[in-house]
Amino acid sequence: MTISYIFEGSLYINMTNRCTNRCDFCVRTNTDALGDADSLWLEREPTVEEVIADLSTRDLSQFPEIVFCGYGEPTCRLDDVIAVCDWLHAHCDVPIRINTNGLSDLEYGCDTVEKLKGHVDALSISLNCSTPEEYDRICHSQFGLDAHSAMLDFAARAAKVIPSVTLTVVDTIPAEEIEACRKLAQKAGTKFRVRSYIGKGQ
């Protein structure tokens, strides 16, 4: 069972395969392996103690960043992710990022930005498209048309209290859609990044 893996030089933590979205372009639909991991499908979710034990075997200081991102949405285990973040901060000075769909407020029915504040250094939030209808069409969120606006609200609030917040899109969408998303990020007060689509065999 792969709990941590190296991808593009950073250390990634794979804590769950659960997700509240089913995005058409999700990397897990294309490959089981990523980075130095043979498979990111978990036979079960590791406990916090197992995650810490796994991380304890690593020289954490060699990594420029530690990222919560596997084959699932990390905030599906929000409290456990925060517990691991706190352990990491106590044992290394490496920045911590969570890659997220930004829908944890809807999942838990509370302000999850407040829960994350002070525990993480960066959030990378998948924006993916500029309208609720298009988001619903390609991301298939369990929250339906409410998802897009909730994600943008989460991002705007996070940008005020978390050091680095970035809204991202994949580079396969049309140029005009990328520009529309860039404007949404600017309005939300976040950074913006166009990320490379990871297809089969990558």
Backbone as CSV, one residue per row, in Angstrom:
resi,resn,N_x,N_y,N_z,CA_x,CA_y,CA_z,C_x,C_y,C_z
1,MET,0.851,-1.192,0.000,0.000,0.000,0.000,0.888,1.244,0.000
2,THR,0.728,2.093,-0.978,1.557,3.284,-1.100,0.934,4.445,-0.333
3,ILE,1.608,4.857,0.737,1.149,5.994,1.529,1.832,7.269,1.072
4,SER,3.146,7.209,0.866,3.868,8.374,0.358,4.638,7.991,-0.894
5,TYR,4.801,8.954,-1.767,5.500,8.713,-3.028,6.136,10.007,-3.501
6,ILE,7.116,9.881,-4.382,7.818,11.049,-4.901,7.335,11.338,-6.317
7,PHE,6.957,12.566,-6.558,6.496,12.992,-7.876,7.081,14.374,-8.166
8,GLU,7.810,14.468,-9.264,8.439,15.721,-9.687,9.241,16.362,-8.552
9,GLY,9.931,15.519,-7.788,10.854,15.989,-6.766,10.250,16.252,-5.405
10,SER,8.926,16.312,-5.301,8.272,16.570,-4.023,7.716,15.275,-3.432
11,LEU,7.469,15.293,-2.131,6.901,14.137,-1.447,5.393,14.306,-1.365
12,TYR,4.678,13.304,-1.843,3.217,13.325,-1.860,2.675,12.303,-0.863
13,ILE,1.545,12.642,-0.256,0.915,11.769,0.737,-0.459,11.346,0.229
14,ASN,-0.658,10.033,0.166,-1.864,9.422,-0.393,-2.678,8.816,0.752
15,MET,-3.691,9.556,1.248,-4.414,9.119,2.446,-5.790,8.546,2.175
16,THR,-6.326,8.760,0.984,-7.675,8.266,0.694,-7.882,8.130,-0.806
17,ASN,-8.791,7.241,-1.176,-9.244,7.154,-2.569,-10.642,7.723,-2.730
18,ARG,-11.211,8.232,-1.636,-12.540,8.838,-1.714,-12.463,10.222,-2.346
19,CYS,-13.520,10.590,-3.074,-13.596,11.937,-3.626,-15.059,12.310,-3.839
20,THR,-15.368,13.596,-3.660,-16.733,14.075,-3.857,-17.000,14.454,-5.304
21,ASN,-15.962,14.394,-6.148,-16.103,14.630,-7.588,-15.713,13.382,-8.364
22,ARG,-16.102,13.357,-9.624,-15.664,12.309,-10.546,-15.267,12.985,-11.864
23,CYS,-14.167,13.708,-11.815,-13.764,14.549,-12.946,-13.361,13.711,-14.159
24,ASP,-13.793,14.174,-15.332,-13.506,13.450,-16.571,-12.016,13.293,-16.809
25,PHE,-11.216,14.284,-16.388,-9.785,14.300,-16.698,-8.915,13.824,-15.536
26,CYS,-9.518,13.250,-14.491,-8.749,12.830,-13.323,-7.668,11.827,-13.716
27,VAL,-6.466,12.033,-13.186,-5.334,11.192,-13.541,-5.596,9.720,-13.227
28,ARG,-6.404,9.449,-12.211,-6.587,8.056,-11.812,-7.418,7.264,-12.824
29,THR,-8.065,7.951,-13.764,-8.773,7.248,-14.834,-7.822,6.800,-15.934
30,ASN,-6.582,7.298,-15.895,-5.618,7.002,-16.951,-4.523,6.025,-16.553
31,THR,-4.175,6.005,-15.273,-3.056,5.177,-14.851,-3.173,4.833,-13.378
32,ASP,-2.639,3.683,-12.989,-2.583,3.306,-11.580,-1.335,3.865,-10.910
33,ALA,-0.292,4.116,-11.712,1.004,4.517,-11.183,1.252,6.002,-11.419
34,LEU,1.999,6.599,-10.498,2.381,7.996,-10.644,3.672,8.215,-9.876
35,GLY,4.581,8.985,-10.451,5.868,9.180,-9.797,6.562,7.852,-9.576
36,ASP,7.062,7.625,-8.355,7.736,6.352,-8.072,6.793,5.322,-7.450
37,ALA,5.495,5.603,-7.489,4.508,4.667,-6.938,4.009,3.723,-8.022
38,ASP,3.980,2.428,-7.709,3.453,1.447,-8.656,1.936,1.544,-8.760
39,SER,1.297,1.831,-7.643,-0.158,1.992,-7.631,-0.558,2.874,-6.458
40,LEU,-1.501,3.786,-6.711,-1.998,4.658,-5.652,-3.386,4.234,-5.163
41,TRP,-3.822,3.069,-5.610,-5.085,2.536,-5.094,-4.817,1.886,-3.737
42,LEU,-5.565,2.306,-2.727,-5.365,1.824,-1.365,-6.262,0.626,-1.075
43,GLU,-5.708,-0.380,-0.430,-6.529,-1.519,-0.005,-7.443,-1.112,1.154
44,ARG,-7.006,-0.094,1.899,-7.794,0.531,2.957,-7.120,1.862,3.273
45,GLU,-7.810,2.738,3.968,-7.198,4.010,4.324,-6.226,3.816,5.485
46,PRO,-5.011,4.324,5.350,-4.053,4.192,6.450,-4.463,5.059,7.633
47,THR,-4.163,4.597,8.823,-4.414,5.401,10.020,-3.409,6.543,10.077
48,VAL,-3.698,7.526,10.916,-2.746,8.617,11.120,-1.411,8.061,11.593
49,GLU,-1.451,7.087,12.484,-0.223,6.488,13.004,0.572,5.813,11.890
50,GLU,-0.115,5.159,10.966,0.579,4.512,9.849,1.178,5.547,8.903
51,VAL,0.478,6.642,8.690,1.022,7.705,7.835,2.287,8.288,8.467
52,ILE,2.228,8.566,9.756,3.391,9.115,10.447,4.552,8.127,10.445
53,ALA,4.256,6.852,10.640,5.312,5.828,10.599,5.973,5.791,9.231
54,ASP,5.172,5.905,8.176,5.711,5.921,6.821,6.597,7.155,6.611
55,LEU,6.109,8.307,7.029,6.875,9.547,6.845,8.153,9.545,7.673
56,SER,8.125,8.830,8.784,9.302,8.776,9.661,10.464,8.044,9.011
57,THR,10.197,7.258,7.976,11.276,6.552,7.268,11.932,7.434,6.211
58,ARG,11.389,8.617,5.990,11.880,9.524,4.947,12.799,10.596,5.546
59,ASP,13.755,11.039,4.740,14.518,12.239,5.074,13.727,13.416,4.530
60,LEU,12.844,13.953,5.349,11.917,14.983,4.892,12.627,16.245,4.428
61,SER,13.819,16.486,4.957,14.540,17.719,4.632,14.982,17.783,3.171
62,GLN,14.970,16.650,2.480,15.431,16.646,1.084,14.373,17.158,0.114
63,PHE,13.140,17.342,0.587,12.054,17.711,-0.313,11.753,19.208,-0.241
64,PRO,11.478,19.834,-1.384,11.124,21.255,-1.379,9.709,21.512,-0.880
65,GLU,8.876,20.458,-0.919,7.481,20.605,-0.547,6.895,19.235,-0.232
66,ILE,5.940,19.213,0.689,5.186,18.002,0.989,3.736,18.276,0.618
67,VAL,3.149,17.366,-0.175,1.842,17.626,-0.777,0.861,16.506,-0.428
68,PHE,-0.290,16.884,0.104,-1.365,15.915,0.291,-2.120,15.801,-1.026
69,CYS,-1.890,14.699,-1.721,-2.550,14.461,-3.010,-2.247,13.043,-3.446
70,GLY,-3.271,12.216,-3.510,-3.110,10.865,-4.014,-4.227,10.587,-4.992
71,TYR,-4.840,9.417,-4.895,-5.972,9.095,-5.769,-7.281,9.312,-5.024
72,GLY,-7.430,10.509,-4.466,-8.636,10.868,-3.744,-8.534,12.305,-3.272
73,GLU,-9.602,12.798,-2.674,-9.663,14.166,-2.154,-9.195,14.172,-0.699
74,PRO,-8.032,14.790,-0.418,-7.478,14.727,0.939,-8.427,15.216,2.026
75,THR,-9.254,16.227,1.716,-10.122,16.769,2.768,-11.270,15.839,3.137
76,CYS,-11.418,14.727,2.435,-12.361,13.701,2.896,-11.910,13.132,4.240
77,ARG,-10.632,13.385,4.582,-10.093,13.012,5.896,-9.500,14.258,6.560
78,LEU,-10.279,15.296,6.630,-9.778,16.608,7.033,-9.059,16.592,8.378
79,ASP,-9.686,16.064,9.398,-9.066,16.075,10.729,-7.778,15.264,10.750
80,ASP,-7.763,14.141,10.029,-6.551,13.317,9.974,-5.436,14.022,9.215
81,VAL,-5.774,14.719,8.136,-4.775,15.495,7.392,-4.178,16.574,8.299
82,ILE,-5.017,17.262,9.048,-4.527,18.303,9.959,-3.606,17.710,11.016
83,ALA,-3.939,16.533,11.529,-3.093,15.870,12.524,-1.716,15.553,11.941
84,VAL,-1.683,15.079,10.688,-0.401,14.778,10.038,0.369,16.069,9.765
85,CYS,-0.337,17.123,9.366,0.310,18.422,9.154,1.007,18.887,10.430
86,ASP,0.329,18.753,11.543,0.906,19.196,12.810,2.150,18.380,13.165
87,TRP,2.114,17.081,12.884,3.304,16.251,13.114,4.446,16.706,12.205
88,LEU,4.127,16.971,10.945,5.157,17.415,9.998,5.787,18.729,10.441
89,HIS,4.951,19.681,10.841,5.483,20.977,11.277,6.381,20.836,12.510
90,ALA,6.101,19.838,13.334,6.914,19.617,14.528,8.237,18.919,14.207
91,HIS,8.323,18.306,13.022,9.506,17.511,12.705,10.305,18.006,11.509
92,CYS,9.816,19.004,10.800,10.580,19.540,9.665,10.088,20.948,9.339
93,ASP,10.850,21.634,8.520,10.502,23.004,8.114,10.041,23.065,6.663
94,VAL,9.655,21.932,6.111,9.264,21.868,4.702,7.829,22.388,4.534
95,PRO,7.577,23.257,3.563,6.212,23.752,3.336,5.245,22.623,2.999
96,ILE,4.006,22.764,3.453,2.975,21.751,3.240,1.860,22.321,2.378
97,ARG,1.515,21.576,1.347,0.425,21.978,0.452,-0.634,20.890,0.413
98,ILE,-1.899,21.301,0.268,-2.989,20.364,0.016,-3.543,20.645,-1.372
99,ASN,-3.596,19.634,-2.217,-4.296,19.727,-3.495,-5.746,19.313,-3.251
100,THR,-6.674,20.179,-3.567,-8.065,19.943,-3.173,-9.052,20.415,-4.228
101,ASN,-10.263,19.884,-4.174,-11.320,20.398,-5.042,-12.041,21.590,-4.411
102,GLY,-11.695,21.919,-3.168,-12.251,23.101,-2.526,-13.692,22.970,-2.083
103,LEU,-14.168,21.740,-1.922,-15.573,21.519,-1.597,-15.793,21.017,-0.167
104,SER,-14.786,21.170,0.665,-14.893,20.624,2.028,-15.951,21.332,2.868
105,ASP,-16.240,22.611,2.591,-17.326,23.285,3.321,-18.658,22.567,3.098
106,LEU,-18.904,22.178,1.860,-20.146,21.471,1.546,-20.150,20.073,2.153
107,GLU,-18.993,19.436,2.174,-18.917,18.076,2.713,-19.198,18.045,4.218
108,TYR,-18.660,19.033,4.932,-18.770,19.014,6.392,-19.828,19.963,6.943
109,GLY,-20.335,20.855,6.102,-21.354,21.784,6.558,-20.848,22.819,7.540
110,CYS,-19.568,23.209,7.372,-18.988,24.217,8.257,-17.864,24.940,7.526
111,ASP,-17.288,25.945,8.173,-16.194,26.716,7.593,-14.888,25.946,7.779
112,THR,-14.495,25.201,6.760,-13.287,24.388,6.888,-12.015,25.204,6.681
113,VAL,-12.128,26.408,6.117,-10.962,27.283,6.024,-10.427,27.571,7.422
114,GLU,-11.332,27.822,8.358,-10.924,28.087,9.741,-10.203,26.891,10.347
115,LYS,-10.627,25.685,9.970,-9.975,24.484,10.488,-8.569,24.331,9.911
116,LEU,-8.384,24.748,8.657,-7.090,24.593,7.992,-6.099,25.690,8.358
117,LYS,-6.610,26.843,8.745,-5.753,27.998,9.039,-4.720,27.650,10.103
118,GLY,-3.457,27.959,9.796,-2.381,27.702,10.728,-1.769,26.321,10.632
119,HIS,-2.371,25.450,9.825,-1.877,24.076,9.699,-1.210,23.804,8.352
120,VAL,-1.609,24.534,7.316,-1.038,24.315,5.981,-0.456,25.615,5.455
121,ASP,0.523,25.478,4.565,1.184,26.644,3.979,0.614,27.021,2.622
122,ALA,-0.012,26.067,1.960,-0.513,26.340,0.612,-1.684,25.435,0.271
123,LEU,-2.571,25.963,-0.552,-3.663,25.190,-1.140,-3.595,25.341,-2.649
124,SER,-3.765,24.233,-3.344,-3.946,24.249,-4.795,-5.348,23.717,-5.054
125,ILE,-6.218,24.583,-5.588,-7.635,24.263,-5.728,-7.987,24.123,-7.202
126,SER,-8.591,23.009,-7.563,-8.940,22.747,-8.960,-10.177,23.551,-9.355
127,LEU,-9.963,24.563,-10.167,-11.069,25.385,-10.671,-11.714,24.720,-11.886
128,ASN,-10.891,24.397,-12.855,-11.276,23.569,-14.005,-12.160,24.234,-15.059
129,CYS,-13.092,25.075,-14.664,-13.946,25.729,-15.657,-14.617,26.946,-15.018
130,SER,-15.211,27.794,-15.859,-15.635,29.114,-15.399,-17.099,29.217,-14.991
131,THR,-17.915,28.191,-15.247,-19.342,28.282,-14.931,-19.812,27.065,-14.130
132,PRO,-20.861,27.238,-13.333,-21.406,26.097,-12.582,-21.870,24.970,-13.493
133,GLU,-22.442,25.319,-14.631,-22.970,24.299,-15.546,-21.851,23.452,-16.143
134,GLU,-20.767,24.108,-16.555,-19.644,23.362,-17.133,-18.938,22.534,-16.063
135,TYR,-18.823,23.097,-14.870,-18.221,22.363,-13.760,-19.019,21.089,-13.479
136,ASP,-20.327,21.218,-13.464,-21.190,20.064,-13.218,-21.039,19.019,-14.310
137,ARG,-20.870,19.487,-15.545,-20.782,18.573,-16.694,-19.503,17.764,-16.676
138,ILE,-18.365,18.396,-16.309,-17.096,17.676,-16.421,-16.570,17.141,-15.088
139,CYS,-17.043,17.703,-13.967,-16.541,17.262,-12.668,-17.499,16.337,-11.926
140,HIS,-18.765,16.328,-12.331,-19.739,15.376,-11.776,-19.708,15.365,-10.247
141,SER,-19.756,16.553,-9.659,-19.706,16.656,-8.206,-20.991,16.139,-7.580
142,GLN,-20.863,15.520,-6.437,-22.055,15.055,-5.716,-22.885,16.235,-5.205
143,PHE,-22.304,17.427,-5.250,-23.014,18.619,-4.788,-23.688,19.386,-5.921
144,GLY,-23.608,18.865,-7.139,-24.319,19.449,-8.268,-23.921,20.881,-8.572
145,LEU,-24.894,21.701,-8.934,-24.626,23.068,-9.366,-24.153,23.974,-8.234
146,ASP,-24.285,23.541,-6.996,-23.800,24.338,-5.870,-22.275,24.295,-5.743
147,ALA,-21.651,23.329,-6.363,-20.229,23.077,-6.135,-19.339,24.233,-6.584
148,HIS,-19.581,24.764,-7.773,-18.691,25.762,-8.353,-18.610,27.021,-7.495
149,SER,-19.743,27.565,-7.103,-19.733,28.791,-6.301,-19.165,28.528,-4.907
150,ALA,-19.427,27.351,-4.347,-18.881,27.011,-3.034,-17.358,26.924,-3.090
151,MET,-16.839,26.367,-4.166,-15.395,26.265,-4.336,-14.755,27.645,-4.440
152,LEU,-15.367,28.547,-5.202,-14.822,29.896,-5.344,-14.888,30.661,-4.023
153,ASP,-15.951,30.473,-3.268,-16.071,31.122,-1.966,-15.005,30.604,-1.008
154,PHE,-14.798,29.297,-1.023,-13.750,28.670,-0.208,-12.392,29.267,-0.568
155,ALA,-12.121,29.396,-1.861,-10.834,29.922,-2.316,-10.633,31.367,-1.868
156,ALA,-11.662,32.185,-1.991,-11.556,33.596,-1.625,-11.295,33.758,-0.130
157,ARG,-11.968,32.968,0.691,-11.749,33.047,2.136,-10.386,32.494,2.519
158,ALA,-9.980,31.419,1.849,-8.673,30.829,2.137,-7.538,31.789,1.795
159,ALA,-7.708,32.544,0.714,-6.662,33.470,0.277,-6.352,34.537,1.329
160,LYS,-7.276,34.764,2.239,-7.083,35.780,3.269,-6.325,35.274,4.490
161,VAL,-6.260,33.948,4.664,-5.673,33.419,5.900,-4.608,32.345,5.684
162,ILE,-4.464,31.835,4.478,-3.456,30.813,4.187,-2.411,31.434,3.267
163,PRO,-1.119,31.260,3.546,-0.066,31.999,2.854,-0.112,31.943,1.331
164,SER,-0.407,30.789,0.753,-0.418,30.669,-0.703,-1.630,29.863,-1.150
165,VAL,-2.481,30.485,-1.955,-3.664,29.805,-2.490,-3.679,30.005,-3.997
166,THR,-3.793,28.891,-4.731,-3.763,28.927,-6.191,-4.962,28.191,-6.756
167,LEU,-5.662,28.826,-7.669,-6.699,28.158,-8.453,-6.062,27.659,-9.740
168,THR,-6.383,26.420,-10.119,-5.724,25.817,-11.278,-6.726,25.292,-12.299
169,VAL,-6.262,25.191,-13.532,-7.020,24.552,-14.612,-6.062,23.664,-15.394
170,VAL,-6.595,22.684,-16.108,-5.759,21.854,-16.967,-5.572,22.540,-18.318
171,ASP,-4.458,22.244,-18.970,-4.108,22.944,-20.204,-4.855,22.441,-21.440
172,THR,-5.797,21.536,-21.245,-6.560,21.006,-22.388,-7.827,21.808,-22.677
173,ILE,-8.185,22.748,-21.801,-9.404,23.514,-22.041,-9.109,24.662,-23.010
174,PRO,-10.126,25.202,-23.692,-9.902,26.266,-24.679,-9.276,27.518,-24.062
175,ALA,-8.560,28.274,-24.895,-7.859,29.465,-24.427,-8.806,30.485,-23.816
176,GLU,-9.999,30.637,-24.412,-10.937,31.611,-23.871,-11.465,31.181,-22.494
177,GLU,-11.551,29.864,-22.283,-11.990,29.358,-20.978,-10.879,29.560,-19.942
178,ILE,-9.641,29.365,-20.348,-8.512,29.634,-19.455,-8.525,31.091,-19.023
179,GLU,-8.786,31.985,-19.944,-8.803,33.410,-19.612,-9.962,33.745,-18.676
180,ALA,-11.120,33.124,-18.895,-12.261,33.347,-18.006,-11.946,32.852,-16.597
181,CYS,-11.252,31.736,-16.502,-10.867,31.201,-15.198,-9.817,32.083,-14.535
182,ARG,-8.917,32.629,-15.330,-7.909,33.534,-14.789,-8.580,34.741,-14.103
183,LYS,-9.626,35.243,-14.723,-10.349,36.388,-14.162,-11.068,36.009,-12.868
184,LEU,-11.586,34.790,-12.795,-12.218,34.332,-11.558,-11.199,34.241,-10.424
185,ALA,-10.006,33.766,-10.738,-8.950,33.683,-9.730,-8.557,35.074,-9.240
186,GLN,-8.458,35.999,-10.184,-8.122,37.373,-9.814,-9.191,37.958,-8.900
187,LYS,-10.444,37.711,-9.223,-11.548,38.205,-8.400,-11.519,37.584,-7.005
188,ALA,-11.145,36.317,-6.922,-11.093,35.617,-5.637,-9.861,35.997,-4.816
189,GLY,-8.900,36.676,-5.443,-7.689,37.080,-4.740,-6.656,35.988,-4.613
190,THR,-6.708,35.006,-5.525,-5.758,33.890,-5.487,-4.766,33.980,-6.639
191,LYS,-3.743,33.148,-6.564,-2.865,32.942,-7.700,-3.601,32.084,-8.729
192,PHE,-3.016,31.960,-9.925,-3.636,31.169,-10.985,-2.551,30.380,-11.701
193,ARG,-2.852,29.122,-11.992,-1.868,28.289,-12.689,-2.561,27.363,-13.670
194,VAL,-1.982,27.252,-14.858,-2.432,26.279,-15.848,-1.536,25.055,-15.702
195,ARG,-2.100,23.924,-15.291,-1.311,22.727,-15.037,-1.405,21.761,-16.218
196,SER,-0.371,20.964,-16.375,-0.316,20.006,-17.484,-1.246,18.832,-17.221
197,TYR,-1.958,18.456,-18.237,-2.831,17.273,-18.144,-1.951,16.028,-18.117
198,ILE,-2.220,15.133,-17.184,-1.479,13.880,-17.084,-2.312,12.782,-17.725
199,GLY,-1.863,12.307,-18.879,-2.611,11.286,-19.603,-2.026,9.904,-19.403
200,LYS,-2.458,8.991,-20.238,-1.993,7.611,-20.129,-0.488,7.532,-20.345
201,GLY,0.160,6.707,-19.538,1.578,6.446,-19.716,2.494,7.497,-19.104
202,GLN,1.938,8.494,-18.418,2.790,9.514,-17.817,3.031,9.227,-16.342
